[in-house]
Amino acid sequence: MIAERRKAIFEADSSVLGFNVGINFGAVAGQTIFHAHMHLIPRREGDVIDPRGLARGVIPSKQLY
């Protein structure tokens, strides 16, 4: 399913150059609806200052490199 959506997004929007995939598993990880789902996040050049370690952003001591 992820591969199909990825392909469709690439075909629909040439500004998308990459993706992040995320899963929240458990209430302490931010899951609010308890069923299986994934987040496919389209990324564009320059959409954030420093895209490295996106998932680490939730851990303050891991945010700086």
Buried (B, 14 or more C-beta within 10 A) or exposed (E): EEEEEBEEEBEEEEEBEEBEEBEBEEEEEEEEEEEEEEEBEBBEEEEEEEEEEEEEEEEEEEEEE
